[in-house]
Amino acid sequence: MLTLTKLNLFDIVALKNDLSQYQLLAGQVGTIVEILAPEVYEVEFSDDDGQTYAMQALPAHQLLKLHYKLMSKTINQYGSGDNIAGDKVMGSKIDKQFNNNLQGANIANFANEVKDNARQQASNFTQTSGASVAELLQIISNLRQTAAQFPQEIREDVTIDIDDVEVEIQKPEKERNLPKLKKRLLALLAAISFVAAPIAGITDFANNVLEIGNKLGIELIKP
């Protein structure tokens, strides 16, 4: 039976549900590299070669803490014949990591190295030219609230642009596609001209777009 477990820094977790807006699927495994707020965690998703392919701020209710131990390559039955896929995948991954990295090494030293690398990656990821990712995500959240009031005929396009901006800013700074970000931000500014009816917060919407550009070092001109 699953019970609610407190999440801590460097816990291994899995997604409970698909997050299609971030191109993440239920069951994908990541590591908590920063505690952003109570019940909100920065999770790093890496492939088997240790290359990060996603960093995402997630609430605790979307995460499942994984518990595992070194396992043999032969996976038998669990319970009344059920095969627990998560344990099988994690067992294979752990076995590979230890074979590749711990030949003749001290396990405690390797664990410390992993933690140091995770801290450094988290530090590099959350620092931008003027704002942390958490600050930028808050601005994007404000944009979404205002965009929800836009006319239906442009709301979908505006939402897609906001989604693309959010995906890019959550990448490590050196991997962001600045031309793409500028194009999306300019599209958001242009969308304001198609809003005929008065909308509360439309001026703040424009200012928030400009602020994102400023914090990312992208020059924008207010329409």
C-alpha positions as CSV (number, residue, x, y, z in Angstrom):
1,M,0.0,0.0,0.0
2,L,1.4,3.5,-0.9
3,T,1.6,6.0,1.8
4,L,2.4,9.7,1.7
5,T,6.2,10.2,2.0
6,K,8.0,13.5,2.7
7,L,10.2,14.5,-0.2
8,N,13.8,15.6,0.4
9,L,16.7,17.0,-1.6
10,F,18.2,14.4,-4.0
11,D,15.3,12.0,-3.6
12,I,14.6,9.9,-6.8
13,V,11.0,10.5,-7.9
14,A,8.7,9.6,-10.8
15,L,5.9,11.6,-12.4
16,K,2.4,10.4,-11.5
17,N,0.7,11.9,-14.5
18,D,1.6,13.1,-18.1
19,L,2.7,16.7,-18.3
20,S,2.2,17.1,-22.1
21,Q,2.9,20.9,-21.9
22,Y,6.5,20.0,-20.8
23,Q,6.8,16.9,-23.0
24,L,7.1,14.7,-19.9
25,L,5.2,11.4,-19.4
26,A,3.9,9.6,-16.4
27,G,6.6,7.3,-15.0
28,Q,9.6,9.4,-16.1
29,V,12.2,9.4,-13.4
30,G,14.0,12.5,-12.0
31,T,16.0,13.8,-9.1
32,I,15.0,16.6,-6.7
33,V,17.8,19.1,-6.9
34,E,16.2,22.1,-5.1
35,I,13.4,22.8,-2.7
36,L,11.7,26.0,-4.2
37,A,8.9,26.3,-1.6
38,P,6.9,24.1,0.8
39,E,5.7,21.2,-1.3
40,V,7.3,22.6,-4.5
41,Y,10.5,21.0,-5.9
42,E,12.9,21.5,-8.8
43,V,13.2,18.1,-10.5
44,E,16.0,17.2,-12.9
45,F,15.3,14.6,-15.6
46,S,18.4,12.9,-17.1
47,D,19.1,10.1,-19.5
48,D,21.2,7.1,-18.8
49,D,24.3,9.0,-19.9
50,G,23.7,11.6,-17.2
51,Q,22.6,14.3,-19.8
52,T,19.9,16.6,-18.5
53,Y,16.9,16.8,-20.9
54,A,14.4,18.7,-18.6
55,M,14.3,20.7,-15.4
56,Q,10.8,21.4,-14.0
57,A,9.3,23.0,-10.9
58,L,6.7,20.5,-9.7
59,P,4.3,20.2,-6.7
60,A,4.6,17.3,-4.4
61,H,1.2,15.8,-5.4
62,Q,2.5,15.2,-8.9
63,L,5.5,13.2,-7.7
64,L,6.0,9.6,-6.3
65,K,9.2,8.9,-4.3
66,L,10.9,5.8,-5.4
67,H,12.4,3.3,-3.0
68,Y,14.9,0.8,-4.3
69,K,17.9,-1.3,-3.5
70,L,20.5,-3.2,-5.6
71,M,18.8,-6.0,-7.4
72,S,20.0,-9.0,-9.4
73,K,19.4,-9.0,-13.1
74,T,16.8,-11.7,-12.7
75,I,13.4,-10.2,-11.8
76,N,10.9,-12.7,-10.4
77,Q,7.3,-12.1,-9.4
78,Y,6.1,-9.6,-6.8
79,G,3.0,-10.1,-4.6
80,S,0.5,-12.3,-6.4
81,G,2.3,-12.4,-9.7
82,D,2.4,-8.7,-10.5
83,N,5.6,-7.2,-12.1
84,I,6.5,-3.8,-10.8
85,A,7.9,-2.0,-13.8
86,G,9.3,0.9,-11.9
87,D,11.4,-1.4,-9.7
88,K,12.7,-3.3,-12.7
89,V,13.7,-0.1,-14.6
90,M,15.3,1.4,-11.5
91,G,17.2,-1.8,-10.8
92,S,18.6,-1.9,-14.3
93,K,19.6,1.8,-14.1
94,I,21.3,1.5,-10.8
95,D,23.1,-1.6,-11.9
96,K,24.5,0.2,-14.9
97,Q,25.5,3.3,-13.0
98,F,27.4,1.3,-10.4
99,N,29.1,-0.8,-13.0
100,N,30.2,2.2,-15.0
101,N,31.2,4.5,-12.1
102,L,32.1,2.5,-9.1
103,Q,34.8,0.1,-10.4
104,G,37.4,0.4,-7.7
105,A,35.7,3.6,-6.3
106,N,34.4,4.3,-2.8
107,I,30.6,4.4,-2.8
108,A,30.4,7.2,-0.2
109,N,32.7,9.4,-2.3
110,F,30.7,8.8,-5.4
111,A,27.5,9.7,-3.6
112,N,29.1,13.0,-2.4
113,E,30.2,13.7,-6.0
114,V,26.7,13.2,-7.3
115,K,25.3,15.6,-4.7
116,D,27.9,18.2,-5.5
117,N,27.1,18.0,-9.2
118,A,23.4,18.2,-8.6
119,R,23.9,21.4,-6.5
120,Q,26.0,22.9,-9.2
121,Q,23.6,22.1,-11.9
122,A,20.7,23.5,-9.9
123,S,22.7,26.7,-9.2
124,N,23.5,27.1,-12.9
125,F,20.0,26.4,-13.9
126,T,18.2,28.8,-11.6
127,Q,20.5,31.8,-12.3
128,T,19.6,33.9,-15.4
129,S,20.7,37.3,-16.5
130,G,18.5,39.1,-13.9
131,A,16.1,36.6,-12.5
132,S,15.7,33.1,-11.2
133,V,13.6,30.6,-13.0
134,A,11.0,30.8,-10.2
135,E,10.6,34.5,-10.8
136,L,10.1,34.0,-14.5
137,L,7.6,31.3,-13.9
138,Q,5.6,33.6,-11.7
139,I,5.6,36.2,-14.5
140,I,4.4,33.6,-16.9
141,S,1.6,32.6,-14.5
142,N,0.5,36.2,-14.5
143,L,0.5,36.2,-18.3
144,R,-1.7,33.1,-18.3
145,Q,-4.3,34.7,-16.0
146,T,-4.7,37.7,-18.3
147,A,-4.6,35.5,-21.5
148,A,-7.6,33.6,-20.1
149,Q,-9.7,36.7,-20.8
150,F,-8.6,37.1,-24.4
151,P,-11.1,36.5,-27.2
152,Q,-11.3,32.8,-28.1
153,E,-10.1,33.4,-31.6
154,I,-6.6,34.5,-30.4
155,R,-6.5,32.8,-27.0
156,E,-5.2,29.5,-28.3
157,D,-2.3,31.0,-30.2
158,V,-1.4,33.2,-27.2
159,T,-1.4,30.1,-25.0
160,I,0.9,28.3,-27.4
161,D,3.3,31.2,-27.4
162,I,3.3,31.3,-23.6
163,D,3.9,27.5,-23.4
164,D,6.9,27.8,-25.7
165,V,8.4,30.6,-23.7
166,E,8.0,28.6,-20.5
167,V,9.6,25.5,-22.0
168,E,12.7,27.6,-23.2
169,I,13.3,29.4,-19.9
170,Q,13.4,26.1,-18.0
171,K,16.3,25.0,-20.1
172,P,19.9,25.7,-18.8
173,E,20.7,29.2,-19.9
174,K,23.3,28.2,-22.5
175,E,20.8,25.9,-24.2
176,R,18.0,28.4,-24.6
177,N,17.0,29.4,-28.1
178,L,17.0,33.2,-27.8
179,P,15.8,33.9,-31.4
180,K,12.8,31.6,-30.7
181,L,12.2,33.3,-27.4
182,K,12.3,36.7,-29.0
183,K,9.9,35.6,-31.7
184,R,7.4,34.3,-29.2
185,L,7.6,37.4,-27.0
186,L,7.1,39.7,-29.9
187,A,4.1,37.6,-30.9
188,L,2.6,38.0,-27.4
189,L,3.1,41.8,-27.7
190,A,1.5,41.8,-31.2
191,A,-1.5,39.8,-29.9
192,I,-2.5,42.8,-27.7
193,S,-3.4,44.8,-30.8
194,F,-6.1,42.2,-31.7
195,V,-7.9,42.6,-28.4
196,A,-10.7,45.0,-29.1
197,A,-12.7,44.8,-25.9
198,P,-11.3,46.2,-22.7
199,I,-9.5,43.6,-20.6
200,A,-8.4,44.0,-17.0
201,G,-4.6,43.7,-16.8
202,I,-3.9,44.2,-20.5
203,T,-1.3,46.8,-19.7
204,D,0.3,44.5,-17.1
205,F,0.3,41.8,-19.7
206,A,2.5,43.9,-22.0
207,N,4.7,45.0,-19.2
208,N,5.2,41.4,-18.0
209,V,6.2,40.3,-21.6
210,L,8.8,43.2,-21.6
211,E,10.0,42.3,-18.2
212,I,10.7,38.7,-19.3
213,G,12.6,40.0,-22.3
214,N,14.6,42.3,-20.1
215,K,15.5,39.6,-17.6
216,L,16.6,37.3,-20.4
217,G,18.6,40.0,-22.2
218,I,16.3,40.2,-25.1
219,E,15.5,43.7,-26.5
220,L,11.8,44.2,-27.2
221,I,9.9,47.3,-28.3
222,K,6.5,47.9,-26.7
223,P,3.8,48.3,-29.4
